[in-house]
Amino acid sequence: MAPSAADEPEVALNGTASPETDGMIATRAHYAPPWADVSIIGIAGSSGSGKSTLSHAIVNKLNLPWVVILSIDSFYKSLDAESSRKAFRNEYDFDSPDALDFDVLVERLRDLKAGKRAEIPVYSFEKHARLDRTTSIYSPHVLILEGIFALYDPRVLELMDMKIFCEADADTCLSRRILRDQRDRGRDLEGIIKQWFTFVKPNFEKYVNPQRNVADIIVPRGVENHVAMSMVVQFIQQKLLEKSTHHRAALTRLELEAQSAPLSDRVIVMKQSSQMRGMNTIIHDIDTSSEDFIFYFDRLTALLVEEALNKVPFVAWNITTPQGHTYAGLRPKGEVSAVIVLRGGAALEAGLHRCITDCKTGRVLIQSNVRTGEPELHYLVLPPDIDKHEAVLLLDAQMSSGGSALMAVQVLVDHGVRADRIVLVTYSAGRMGLHRLTKVFPEITVVVGQVVPDIEERWVEKRYFRC
C-alpha cells in the first residue's frame, strides 16, 4: 500500500474497441492513477558508504507518505546446502552480482512502473535464506532503490528516473559495516574483517566503482552534502508536480465530455417508488432524529445492496423442499465480497450485512488533497483472494466528481479484480462522476439511489455517524 495498481503516466482519452461491443467501436478513456509510472531513484555505492542513511534523509526531506525505500538486499538468491555452509563460515561471496536475482528485481520494478502491486521477497541474513513470506508494495509515487548494485543491471537502469552514486572513505565504510553487521546481522568481528578483504574490497573495484560512470549525481560525504541533497529533492518534487498536473488535466477533460454524453446503460438508478420517496423524505428532513435517520438509511441501503446482488451471476441449483418436492432454484455462481470506501462507505455496511451476513470485506481510504483536489490513496486492506471472487461490491455513501471512485476501481483492477465483476453501490451520485467512471471503466455496473447535482457536500456520513 500506500504504500497503498495503468500503462501511461497520465489519463489518455484514446478510443479503443471494447470486447463487449461485438464488432462495434466503443470509446474508452484510459485512466492511470497518480502512482502509475512511479519515479524510481537508484542509489548505489560501496558497502558502508551511507546509501541507506542518504535514502532516509531524502524521505524525511520530502515529507510525503508515498515514498518507499527498497533495498536490493531483499533480492539475494536462496542458497543451496553447500552455499549456505560457506555463508555461515563467511566464505560465500555476497558482494558479487551473481548473488542477486536481478530477473525478479526487474519484474517487480516493472510491475510498480505499471501501477501494479509487487510482492517483495524477505531475506534473512541470520539464516542466509529467503523467508516464506513477502512484503507488498503498492501505489508509491516515488521508489528509492538502494544497494551496492542498484546501478548495475542495464534493465534496471532503463526504469530509473535518477541515478545516484554515494562515495565515502574506505576506512569509514569498513567501520560502518562493522557496526551494522554486529548490530543487525549477528556477525562477529573476525568474520566481518574476513569478508571485507576477501570479497567486499576486491569486488568494489571490479563491480561497484564502475557504476559511477552511469550516475547522474555523485554524492561525496552522503547526508553531509547538502547541495546534492537539495538537487535530488527538487528533482523528485518536480516529477511529482508534473504527474499531478497531468492527472488533474485528464480529469478535467472527462468532466467537459460529461456535459453532453448520455449515462451508460450499466448505471441503474433505483426506481423512485412511493416507498423510496418516503424514505428519502425522512432522510433529507433536517428535523429527523439521528435514530430515525440511521434506521431508514439502513433500510434503504439494504434495498441498494439487494439491487446490486441482482447483477451478480447465478447458476441453476435444485433443492429438496420440506414437503419432499424438488425446487429448481438459483444460487450465486461464486463468492461475493465487498470493499468499503472509508469513511462514507461504512454507512452502507449495516445494509450489506442484512443481505450477506458473512460477507468478506476490505477497506480503502481515499482522500482529496486540500491543496490540489487530487484524490490520494492513504490506506488499503483487501481480502487476500479477492481476485478469485465472482463479484465485488464497492460501497460508498456518495459520489460527486468521481475522482475517488475512479481510484477505488483502479485499485481493485490492479489487484486482479476484473472490471466486469465490480458493482459500485452508492446512495447518491452526480452525473459528472457517473460519466467519468463509466467512461473509463465501461464494464462495471453502478447502482445508485438517486442522481444529484454534480457538486454536493458529503453530508450523509456526518449525519449517520453523528460527527
C-alpha positions as CSV (number, residue, x, y, z in Angstrom):
1,M,0.0,0.0,0.0
2,A,0.4,3.2,0.4
3,P,2.0,2.4,0.1
4,S,-1.2,1.9,-1.0
5,A,-2.1,-0.8,-9.0
6,A,-2.1,1.7,-15.7
7,D,0.2,1.8,-18.5
8,E,0.5,5.5,-19.1
9,P,1.8,8.3,-16.8
10,E,-1.4,10.2,-17.2
11,V,-5.0,9.7,-18.3
12,A,-5.2,9.4,-22.1
13,L,-8.5,9.7,-23.9
14,N,-7.8,7.2,-26.6
15,G,-10.6,5.4,-28.3
16,T,-10.3,1.6,-28.3
17,A,-12.6,-1.4,-29.0
18,S,-14.2,-2.9,-26.0
19,P,-14.6,-6.8,-26.0
20,E,-18.3,-6.4,-25.2
21,T,-19.1,-4.4,-28.4
22,D,-19.1,-7.5,-30.7
23,G,-17.6,-5.6,-33.6
24,M,-18.9,-2.2,-32.8
25,I,-16.5,0.5,-31.8
26,A,-16.8,1.9,-28.3
27,T,-14.8,4.8,-26.9
28,R,-13.0,4.1,-23.7
29,A,-10.9,6.6,-21.7
30,H,-7.8,5.0,-20.3
31,Y,-7.3,6.1,-16.7
32,A,-3.9,5.9,-14.8
33,P,-3.8,6.8,-11.1
34,P,-1.2,9.3,-9.8
35,W,1.1,6.4,-8.8
36,A,1.4,4.9,-12.3
37,D,4.9,5.3,-13.8
38,V,6.4,5.6,-10.3
39,S,9.6,7.7,-10.2
40,I,12.5,5.3,-9.4
41,I,15.6,6.8,-7.8
42,G,18.7,4.5,-7.7
43,I,21.4,4.9,-5.1
44,A,24.5,2.8,-5.4
45,G,27.9,2.8,-3.6
46,S,30.3,0.8,-1.6
47,S,29.1,-1.2,1.4
48,G,29.0,1.3,4.3
49,S,29.1,4.4,2.1
50,G,25.9,5.8,3.5
51,K,23.3,4.7,0.9
52,S,20.6,3.8,3.5
53,T,21.3,7.0,5.5
54,L,21.0,9.1,2.4
55,S,17.8,7.3,1.3
56,H,16.1,8.0,4.7
57,A,17.3,11.6,4.6
58,I,15.7,12.1,1.2
59,V,12.4,10.6,2.5
60,N,12.5,12.9,5.5
61,K,13.2,16.0,3.3
62,L,10.3,15.1,1.0
63,N,7.9,14.5,4.0
64,L,5.4,12.6,1.9
65,P,3.6,9.3,2.7
66,W,4.1,7.8,-0.8
67,V,7.9,7.4,-0.9
68,V,9.2,3.9,-0.4
69,I,12.7,2.7,0.2
70,L,13.5,-0.7,-1.4
71,S,16.8,-2.4,-0.5
72,I,18.3,-4.5,-3.3
73,D,19.4,-6.9,-0.4
74,S,15.9,-8.3,-0.5
75,F,16.7,-10.0,-3.8
76,Y,19.6,-12.2,-2.7
77,K,19.1,-15.7,-4.1
78,S,18.2,-18.6,-1.9
79,L,21.3,-20.7,-1.2
80,D,21.7,-24.4,-1.6
81,A,23.1,-26.5,1.2
82,E,26.8,-26.1,0.2
83,S,26.5,-22.3,-0.3
84,S,24.7,-22.0,3.0
85,R,27.5,-23.7,4.8
86,K,30.0,-21.4,3.1
87,A,27.9,-18.4,4.2
88,F,28.0,-19.4,7.8
89,R,31.8,-19.7,7.5
90,N,31.9,-16.2,5.9
91,E,33.2,-17.8,2.7
92,Y,30.3,-17.1,0.4
93,D,30.6,-14.1,-1.9
94,F,27.6,-11.8,-1.2
95,D,29.3,-8.9,-3.0
96,S,29.2,-10.4,-6.5
97,P,26.3,-9.6,-8.8
98,D,25.7,-13.3,-9.2
99,A,24.4,-13.4,-5.6
100,L,21.4,-11.3,-6.6
101,D,18.3,-12.3,-8.5
102,F,18.1,-9.5,-11.0
103,D,15.4,-11.2,-13.0
104,V,12.9,-11.0,-10.1
105,L,14.0,-7.4,-9.3
106,V,13.3,-6.2,-12.8
107,E,9.9,-8.0,-12.8
108,R,8.9,-6.3,-9.6
109,L,10.1,-2.9,-10.7
110,R,8.1,-3.2,-14.0
111,D,5.0,-4.2,-12.0
112,L,5.4,-1.0,-10.0
113,K,6.0,1.1,-13.1
114,A,2.7,-0.2,-14.4
115,G,0.9,0.8,-11.3
116,K,0.5,-2.8,-10.1
117,R,1.1,-4.5,-6.7
118,A,4.6,-6.0,-6.3
119,E,5.5,-8.8,-3.9
120,I,9.0,-8.2,-2.5
121,P,11.0,-11.2,-1.1
122,V,12.1,-11.1,2.5
123,Y,15.7,-12.2,3.0
124,S,17.1,-13.2,6.4
125,F,20.9,-12.5,6.9
126,E,20.8,-14.5,10.1
127,K,19.6,-17.6,8.2
128,H,21.2,-16.8,4.8
129,A,17.9,-17.6,3.2
130,R,14.6,-16.1,1.8
131,L,11.7,-16.4,4.2
132,D,8.3,-17.9,3.1
133,R,6.6,-14.5,3.5
134,T,6.8,-11.5,1.2
135,T,6.2,-7.7,1.6
136,S,3.7,-6.0,-0.6
137,I,4.4,-2.6,-2.2
138,Y,1.6,-0.8,-3.9
139,S,0.9,2.8,-5.1
140,P,4.2,4.6,-4.2
141,H,4.7,7.8,-6.1
142,V,8.5,7.6,-5.5
143,L,10.6,4.4,-5.0
144,I,14.2,4.7,-3.8
145,L,16.2,1.5,-4.8
146,E,19.4,1.4,-2.7
147,G,22.2,-1.2,-2.7
148,I,25.7,-1.8,-3.9
149,F,24.4,-3.0,-7.3
150,A,21.4,-0.6,-7.7
151,L,23.0,0.9,-10.9
152,Y,24.5,-2.4,-12.2
153,D,21.8,-4.1,-14.4
154,P,21.0,-2.3,-17.7
155,R,17.3,-3.4,-17.4
156,V,17.1,-1.6,-14.1
157,L,18.8,1.5,-15.4
158,E,16.1,1.8,-18.1
159,L,13.4,2.1,-15.5
160,M,15.2,4.7,-13.4
161,D,14.4,8.5,-13.4
162,M,17.6,9.4,-11.5
163,K,20.8,7.6,-10.7
164,I,23.0,8.5,-7.7
165,F,26.4,7.1,-6.6
166,C,27.3,7.5,-2.9
167,E,31.0,7.9,-2.1
168,A,32.9,7.6,1.2
169,D,36.4,6.9,2.5
170,A,37.2,3.2,2.6
171,D,38.1,3.3,6.3
172,T,34.8,5.0,7.1
173,C,32.9,2.3,5.1
174,L,34.7,-0.5,6.9
175,S,33.9,1.0,10.4
176,R,30.2,1.5,9.4
177,R,30.0,-2.1,8.1
178,I,31.4,-3.5,11.3
179,L,28.9,-1.6,13.4
180,R,26.0,-2.6,11.2
181,D,26.8,-6.3,10.8
182,Q,27.4,-6.7,14.5
183,R,24.2,-4.8,15.4
184,D,21.7,-6.0,12.7
185,R,23.1,-9.3,11.3
186,G,24.6,-11.1,14.3
187,R,28.1,-11.3,12.8
188,D,31.4,-11.5,14.7
189,L,34.3,-9.1,14.1
190,E,36.6,-11.7,12.7
191,G,34.1,-12.8,10.1
192,I,33.3,-9.2,9.1
193,I,37.0,-8.4,8.5
194,K,37.5,-11.7,6.6
195,Q,34.6,-10.9,4.3
196,W,35.8,-7.4,3.8
197,F,39.2,-8.3,2.5
198,T,38.2,-11.5,0.7
199,F,35.1,-10.2,-1.1
200,V,34.0,-6.6,-0.4
201,K,37.1,-4.7,-1.3
202,P,38.1,-6.5,-4.5
203,N,34.5,-6.6,-5.8
204,F,34.2,-2.9,-5.1
205,E,36.9,-2.2,-7.6
206,K,35.6,-4.8,-10.1
207,Y,31.8,-4.2,-10.0
208,V,30.7,-1.3,-7.7
209,N,33.0,1.5,-8.6
210,P,32.3,1.3,-12.3
211,Q,28.7,2.3,-11.6
212,R,30.0,5.9,-11.0
213,N,30.1,6.1,-14.8
214,V,26.3,5.8,-15.3
215,A,25.3,8.0,-12.3
216,D,23.6,11.4,-12.8
217,I,24.9,12.6,-9.5
218,I,27.9,11.6,-7.4
219,V,27.4,12.4,-3.8
220,P,30.6,12.5,-1.6
221,R,30.1,12.7,2.1
222,G,26.5,11.4,1.9
223,V,24.0,13.3,4.0
224,E,26.5,16.0,4.8
225,N,26.4,17.1,1.1
226,H,23.5,19.5,1.4
227,V,23.8,20.8,-2.2
228,A,23.4,17.3,-3.7
229,M,20.5,16.6,-1.3
230,S,18.7,19.7,-2.4
231,M,19.1,18.8,-6.1
232,V,17.7,15.3,-5.5
233,V,14.7,16.5,-3.5
234,Q,13.9,19.3,-6.0
235,F,14.0,16.8,-8.9
236,I,11.6,14.4,-7.2
237,Q,9.2,17.3,-6.3
238,Q,9.2,18.5,-9.9
239,K,8.4,15.0,-11.2
240,L,5.5,14.7,-8.7
241,L,4.2,18.1,-9.7
242,E,4.2,17.1,-13.4
243,K,2.3,13.9,-12.7
244,S,-0.3,15.6,-10.5
245,T,-0.8,18.3,-13.2
246,H,-1.3,15.6,-15.9
247,H,-3.8,13.7,-13.7
248,R,-5.9,16.7,-12.9
249,A,-6.0,17.9,-16.5
250,A,-7.2,14.5,-17.7
251,L,-10.0,14.5,-15.1
252,T,-11.0,17.9,-16.4
253,R,-11.2,16.6,-19.9
254,L,-13.5,13.8,-18.7
255,E,-15.6,16.5,-16.9
256,L,-16.1,18.5,-20.1
257,E,-17.1,15.5,-22.1
258,A,-19.7,14.5,-19.5
259,Q,-21.7,17.7,-20.2
260,S,-23.1,16.3,-23.4
261,A,-22.8,12.5,-23.2
262,P,-25.7,10.2,-22.0
263,L,-25.3,8.0,-19.0
264,S,-24.2,4.4,-19.6
265,D,-26.9,1.8,-19.7
266,R,-24.9,0.0,-16.9
267,V,-25.9,2.7,-14.5
268,I,-29.0,1.5,-12.6
269,V,-30.9,4.3,-10.8
270,M,-33.3,3.0,-8.2
271,K,-37.0,3.4,-9.2
272,Q,-38.4,6.3,-7.3
273,S,-41.4,4.4,-5.9
274,S,-43.6,5.8,-3.1
275,Q,-41.6,3.8,-0.6
276,M,-38.3,5.2,-1.9
277,R,-39.6,8.7,-1.9
278,G,-41.0,8.3,1.6
279,M,-37.7,7.1,3.0
280,N,-35.8,9.8,1.1
281,T,-38.1,12.4,2.6
282,I,-37.2,11.2,6.1
283,I,-33.5,11.0,5.3
284,H,-33.4,14.5,3.9
285,D,-35.5,16.1,6.6
286,I,-33.3,18.4,8.7
287,D,-35.6,17.7,11.7
288,T,-35.3,13.9,11.5
289,S,-33.7,12.4,14.7
290,S,-30.4,10.6,14.4
291,E,-32.1,7.3,15.4
292,D,-34.7,7.6,12.6
293,F,-32.1,8.7,10.1
294,I,-29.9,5.6,10.8
295,F,-32.9,3.3,10.7
296,Y,-34.3,4.5,7.4
297,F,-30.8,4.8,5.8
298,D,-30.0,1.2,6.8
299,R,-33.3,0.1,5.3
300,L,-32.7,2.0,2.1
301,T,-29.1,0.8,1.7
302,A,-30.3,-2.8,2.1
303,L,-32.5,-2.2,-1.0
304,L,-29.5,-0.8,-2.8
305,V,-27.4,-3.9,-2.0
306,E,-30.3,-6.2,-3.0
307,E,-30.5,-4.5,-6.4
308,A,-26.7,-4.9,-6.7
309,L,-27.0,-8.6,-6.0
310,N,-29.3,-8.9,-8.9
311,K,-26.3,-8.1,-11.1
312,V,-24.3,-11.0,-9.6
313,P,-24.1,-14.1,-11.7
314,F,-26.3,-17.0,-10.6
315,V,-26.4,-20.7,-11.6
316,A,-29.2,-23.2,-11.5
317,W,-29.4,-25.2,-8.3
318,N,-32.1,-27.8,-7.4
319,I,-33.0,-28.4,-3.8
320,T,-35.5,-30.6,-1.9
321,T,-38.2,-28.7,0.0
322,P,-39.6,-29.8,3.4
323,Q,-42.5,-31.2,1.6
324,G,-40.2,-33.5,-0.4
325,H,-40.6,-31.6,-3.7
326,T,-37.8,-30.6,-6.0
327,Y,-37.4,-26.8,-6.4
328,A,-35.5,-25.5,-9.4
329,G,-33.7,-22.6,-7.8
330,L,-30.6,-20.5,-8.2
331,R,-27.5,-19.8,-6.2
332,P,-24.6,-17.3,-6.6
333,K,-22.1,-18.6,-9.1
334,G,-19.2,-17.8,-6.7
335,E,-18.2,-15.8,-3.7
336,V,-19.3,-12.2,-3.3
337,S,-17.2,-9.8,-1.3
338,A,-17.3,-6.1,-0.6
339,V,-14.9,-3.2,-0.3
340,I,-15.8,-0.2,1.9
341,V,-14.6,3.2,0.7
342,L,-13.9,4.9,4.1
343,R,-15.4,6.6,5.7
344,G,-18.7,7.1,3.8
345,G,-19.0,3.5,2.7
346,A,-19.1,2.3,6.3
347,A,-22.6,3.8,6.4
348,L,-23.7,1.1,4.0
349,E,-22.2,-1.8,5.9
350,A,-25.3,-2.5,8.0
351,G,-27.4,-2.8,4.9
352,L,-24.7,-5.1,3.4
353,H,-24.8,-7.5,6.3
354,R,-28.6,-7.6,6.3
355,C,-28.2,-9.1,2.8
356,I,-25.0,-11.1,3.2
357,T,-24.4,-11.9,6.8
358,D,-20.9,-13.4,6.4
359,C,-19.6,-11.2,3.6
360,K,-15.8,-10.8,3.4
361,T,-15.0,-7.1,3.4
362,G,-12.0,-4.9,2.7
363,R,-11.2,-1.2,3.4
364,V,-9.8,1.6,1.3
365,L,-9.2,5.2,2.3
366,I,-9.0,7.8,-0.4
367,Q,-8.9,11.5,0.5
368,S,-8.6,14.5,-1.7
369,N,-5.6,16.7,-1.3
370,V,-6.8,20.0,0.2
371,R,-4.3,22.0,-1.9
372,T,-4.7,20.3,-5.4
373,G,-8.1,18.5,-5.0
374,E,-6.3,15.3,-6.3
375,P,-7.5,12.0,-4.8
376,E,-4.8,10.2,-2.7
377,L,-4.7,6.6,-1.5
378,H,-3.9,6.5,2.2
379,Y,-5.0,3.0,3.4
380,L,-5.7,-0.3,1.8
381,V,-6.7,-3.7,3.1
382,L,-8.3,-6.3,0.8
383,P,-9.4,-9.9,1.2
384,P,-6.3,-12.0,0.1
385,D,-8.3,-13.9,-2.6
386,I,-10.4,-11.1,-3.9
387,D,-9.2,-11.7,-7.5
388,K,-11.0,-15.0,-7.4
389,H,-14.3,-13.7,-6.2
390,E,-17.2,-13.8,-8.7
391,A,-18.4,-10.3,-7.7
392,V,-17.0,-7.4,-5.6
393,L,-19.4,-4.7,-4.3
394,L,-17.7,-1.3,-3.9
395,L,-19.6,0.7,-1.3
396,D,-19.6,4.5,-0.8
397,A,-22.3,6.7,0.5
398,Q,-21.9,9.5,-2.1
399,M,-20.1,10.1,-5.3
400,S,-19.7,13.6,-6.6
401,S,-16.9,14.2,-9.1
402,G,-15.9,10.6,-9.4
403,G,-12.2,11.0,-8.6
404,S,-12.2,8.8,-5.6
405,A,-14.4,6.2,-7.3
406,L,-12.1,6.1,-10.3
407,M,-9.1,5.4,-7.9
408,A,-11.0,2.8,-5.9
409,V,-12.0,0.8,-9.0
410,Q,-8.4,1.1,-10.3
411,V,-7.1,-0.3,-7.0
412,L,-9.4,-3.3,-7.4
413,V,-8.3,-3.8,-11.0
414,D,-4.7,-3.6,-10.1
415,H,-5.3,-6.4,-7.5
416,G,-6.7,-8.7,-10.1
417,V,-10.4,-8.0,-10.0
418,R,-12.0,-7.9,-13.4
419,A,-13.8,-4.7,-14.1
420,D,-17.0,-6.5,-15.2
421,R,-17.2,-8.1,-11.7
422,I,-17.3,-4.8,-9.9
423,V,-20.6,-3.3,-8.8
424,L,-20.4,0.2,-7.3
425,V,-23.2,0.8,-4.8
426,T,-23.8,4.4,-3.7
427,Y,-26.7,6.3,-2.2
428,S,-26.3,9.4,-4.4
429,A,-24.1,10.3,-7.3
430,G,-23.5,13.3,-9.6
431,R,-24.0,12.9,-13.3
432,M,-20.4,14.0,-14.0
433,G,-19.0,11.4,-11.6
434,L,-21.1,8.7,-13.1
435,H,-19.9,9.6,-16.6
436,R,-16.3,9.8,-15.6
437,L,-16.4,6.4,-14.0
438,T,-18.3,4.5,-16.8
439,K,-16.2,6.2,-19.5
440,V,-13.0,4.9,-18.0
441,F,-14.5,1.5,-16.9
442,P,-17.4,0.8,-19.2
443,E,-17.7,-2.8,-17.9
444,I,-18.6,-2.0,-14.3
445,T,-22.1,-1.8,-13.0
446,V,-23.3,1.1,-10.8
447,V,-26.3,1.0,-8.6
448,V,-27.3,4.5,-7.3
449,G,-30.2,5.6,-5.2
450,Q,-30.6,9.0,-6.8
451,V,-28.7,11.3,-9.2
452,V,-28.0,14.7,-7.6
453,P,-26.2,17.9,-8.7
454,D,-22.6,17.3,-9.6
455,I,-21.0,19.1,-6.7
456,E,-22.6,18.1,-3.4
457,E,-21.1,18.2,0.1
458,R,-20.6,14.8,1.7
459,W,-23.4,15.1,4.3
460,V,-24.6,11.5,4.7
461,E,-21.7,10.2,6.7
462,K,-21.8,13.2,9.0
463,R,-25.5,12.5,9.9
464,Y,-25.1,8.8,10.0
465,F,-22.0,8.8,12.3
466,R,-23.2,12.0,14.1
467,C,-19.9,13.7,13.6
